[in-house]
Amino acid sequence: MAGQQADHGFDHGLRVLTSARAIQAEVGGNHLVVGLATMLHDVGDAKFHDDVKFHDDVERSSNNL
């Protein structure tokens, strides 16, 4: 995560995981899927990619899920 905004470093990942686990405790869900989703949740975030085409491709792909 080098070169990314300070609020999206390791601490951000831990905050997201902690929040996701709290939600999972309330509503249920697969532990592995929740953990993987927290690690990947910023993959298509435009602020981390200079390539607008990449972001558009990710967004278009996620709309087809």
MIDOSE-1310 file (N, C-alpha, C; in nm, 2 decimals, decimal comma, always signed):
residues 65
magq	+0,08/-0,12/+0,00/+0,00/+0,00/+0,00/+0,09/+0,13/+0,00; +0,21/+0,11/-0,03/+0,30/+0,22/-0,04/+0,25/+0,32/-0,14; +0,26/+0,45/-0,11/+0,22/+0,55/-0,21/+0,08/+0,59/-0,20; +0,00/+0,52/-0,12/-0,14/+0,55/-0,11/-0,17/+0,64/+0,00
qadh	-0,29/+0,70/+0,00/-0,32/+0,79/+0,11/-0,30/+0,73/+0,24; -0,26/+0,81/+0,34/-0,24/+0,76/+0,48/-0,36/+0,69/+0,54; -0,48/+0,74/+0,50/-0,60/+0,68/+0,56/-0,63/+0,54/+0,49; -0,56/+0,50/+0,40/-0,58/+0,37/+0,33/-0,46/+0,28/+0,35
gfdh	-0,40/+0,29/+0,46/-0,29/+0,20/+0,49/-0,33/+0,08/+0,57; -0,24/+0,02/+0,64/-0,27/-0,10/+0,72/-0,38/-0,08/+0,82; -0,38/+0,04/+0,89/-0,48/+0,07/+0,99/-0,62/+0,07/+0,93; -0,63/+0,12/+0,80/-0,76/+0,13/+0,73/-0,81/-0,02/+0,71
glrv	-0,72/-0,10/+0,67/-0,76/-0,24/+0,65/-0,81/-0,31/+0,78; -0,75/-0,28/+0,89/-0,79/-0,33/+1,02/-0,93/-0,28/+1,06; -0,95/-0,15/+1,04/-1,08/-0,08/+1,07/-1,19/-0,15/+0,99; -1,16/-0,17/+0,86/-1,27/-0,23/+0,77/-1,30/-0,37/+0,82
ltsa	-1,19/-0,45/+0,85/-1,21/-0,59/+0,89/-1,29/-0,59/+1,03; -1,25/-0,50/+1,12/-1,32/-0,50/+1,25/-1,47/-0,47/+1,23; -1,50/-0,37/+1,14/-1,64/-0,33/+1,11/-1,71/-0,45/+1,05; -1,65/-0,51/+0,95/-1,71/-0,62/+0,88/-1,74/-0,74/+0,97
raiq	-1,65/-0,77/+1,06/-1,67/-0,88/+1,16/-1,78/-0,85/+1,26; -1,80/-0,72/+1,30/-1,91/-0,68/+1,38/-2,04/-0,70/+1,31; -2,04/-0,66/+1,19/-2,17/-0,67/+1,11/-2,20/-0,82/+1,09; -2,09/-0,90/+1,06/-2,11/-1,04/+1,04/-2,17/-1,11/+1,17
aevg	-2,12/-1,06/+1,28/-2,17/-1,12/+1,41/-2,32/-1,09/+1,43; -2,37/-0,98/+1,37/-2,51/-0,95/+1,39/-2,59/-1,02/+1,28; -2,55/-1,03/+1,16/-2,63/-1,08/+1,05/-2,59/-1,21/+0,99; -2,47/-1,26/+1,03/-2,42/-1,38/+0,98/-2,34/-1,36/+0,85
gnhl	-2,30/-1,47/+0,79/-2,22/-1,47/+0,67/-2,10/-1,56/+0,68; -2,04/-1,59/+0,57/-1,92/-1,67/+0,56/-1,80/-1,59/+0,61; -1,73/-1,65/+0,71/-1,61/-1,58/+0,76/-1,50/-1,55/+0,66; -1,48/-1,65/+0,58/-1,37/-1,64/+0,47/-1,41/-1,53/+0,37
vvgl	-1,54/-1,53/+0,33/-1,58/-1,44/+0,23/-1,58/-1,29/+0,28; -1,62/-1,28/+0,40/-1,62/-1,14/+0,47/-1,47/-1,09/+0,48; -1,38/-1,18/+0,52/-1,24/-1,14/+0,53/-1,18/-1,11/+0,39; -1,21/-1,19/+0,29/-1,16/-1,16/+0,16/-1,22/-1,03/+0,10
atml	-1,34/-1,01/+0,13/-1,41/-0,89/+0,08/-1,35/-0,76/+0,14; -1,31/-0,77/+0,27/-1,25/-0,65/+0,33/-1,11/-0,62/+0,27; -1,04/-0,73/+0,23/-0,91/-0,70/+0,17/-0,92/-0,65/+0,03; -1,03/-0,68/-0,04/-1,04/-0,64/-0,18/-1,13/-0,52/-0,20
hdvg	-1,19/-0,46/-0,10/-1,29/-0,36/-0,12/-1,25/-0,23/-0,19; -1,12/-0,20/-0,19/-1,07/-0,08/-0,26/-1,02/-0,11/-0,40; -1,02/-0,23/-0,45/-0,96/-0,27/-0,57/-1,00/-0,18/-0,69; -1,13/-0,15/-0,70/-1,17/-0,07/-0,81/-1,19/+0,08/-0,78
dakf	-1,14/+0,12/-0,67/-1,16/+0,26/-0,63/-1,08/+0,36/-0,72; -1,14/+0,45/-0,78/-1,08/+0,53/-0,88/-0,97/+0,62/-0,82; -0,97/+0,65/-0,70/-0,87/+0,74/-0,64/-0,73/+0,67/-0,63; -0,73/+0,54/-0,65/-0,61/+0,46/-0,65/-0,56/+0,42/-0,78
hddv	-0,62/+0,47/-0,89/-0,58/+0,44/-1,03/-0,59/+0,56/-1,11; -0,48/+0,59/-1,18/-0,47/+0,70/-1,27/-0,54/+0,66/-1,40; -0,55/+0,54/-1,43/-0,61/+0,49/-1,55/-0,76/+0,48/-1,54; -0,83/+0,58/-1,60/-0,98/+0,59/-1,59/-1,04/+0,46/-1,66
kfhd	-0,98/+0,42/-1,77/-1,03/+0,30/-1,84/-1,03/+0,18/-1,74; -0,93/+0,16/-1,66/-0,93/+0,05/-1,57/-1,05/+0,06/-1,47; -1,07/+0,18/-1,42/-1,18/+0,20/-1,33/-1,31/+0,17/-1,40; -1,33/+0,22/-1,52/-1,45/+0,19/-1,59/-1,48/+0,05/-1,62
dver	-1,37/-0,03/-1,65/-1,38/-0,17/-1,67/-1,42/-0,24/-1,54; -1,36/-0,21/-1,43/-1,40/-0,27/-1,30/-1,54/-0,24/-1,27; -1,58/-0,12/-1,28/-1,72/-0,08/-1,25/-1,82/-0,15/-1,34; -1,79/-0,16/-1,47/-1,88/-0,23/-1,56/-1,89/-0,38/-1,53
ssnn	-1,77/-0,44/-1,49/-1,77/-0,58/-1,45/-1,85/-0,60/-1,33; -1,84/-0,52/-1,23/-1,91/-0,54/-1,10/-2,06/-0,52/-1,12; -2,10/-0,44/-1,22/-2,25/-0,42/-1,25/-2,31/-0,55/-1,31; -2,22/-0,64/-1,36/-2,27/-0,76/-1,42/-2,28/-0,88/-1,32
l	-2,24/-0,85/-1,20/-2,25/-0,96/-1,10/-2,39/-0,99/-1,05
